[in-house]
Amino acid sequence: MYKIPHVIIGENRTFMGEEELLRSRGVKVEVLNHEICFQLMQDFIFNNSLLWNEDIGLT
């Protein structure tokens, strides 16, 4: 529908999304797993746990 050809993901250790769904629809998916991206997410979750849990459907 959106014809997105390529998605770059900074890291996926924190939360694995719909990567396989994207691939199955012909999207090139690159997962970099950069340590700084992981640390940014860990810091965000630590400082905003209520928002994070709401966003991923835990609350």
N, C-alpha and C positions, 0 to 999 in steps of 0.2 A: 504494500500500500504506500509506504513512504519511500521505498527504493533506496534505503540506506545501504551502501555497498561495504562499509568497513567500520568496525567499532574497535576502539582501543580502550582496554580496561587497565587502570593503574595497578590494581591488586584485587584478588578474589578470595583471599584467606578469611577476611572479615565476614563476607556474605557472598555466596555464590548465587548469581542471578540466573536469568534464562539464556545462558550462553548456547546451550545445545539447541534451543528453539531457534535462536538467531541463525546458527549454522545450518540447521535443517531448511531454512528459508533462503539460503544462498549468501548470507552475510559473512564476510571474512571477519573473524573474531581473534584479536590479539590480546593476550593477557601478559602484561609486563611484570607483574609481581615486584614492583619497586618497593624497597623497604620504607622509603619516606612516605609513600602513599599508605602503606599499612600503618605506620605510626600516626599519621594524620587521622586515620579512621579510629584507631584506638583512643587517641586523645579526645576526639569528638564524642565517642560513645561514653567515655568516662565523664566528660563534662556535661553531656546532654542525654543521659540514659533514658529519661522519660520520653523525650522526643524520638530517640532511636527505637525504643520498644514500640512506640505507637506507629512509627513509620513501617516497621517490618511486621506489624500485626501481632505483637505479643500482649498488647493491652487493649 
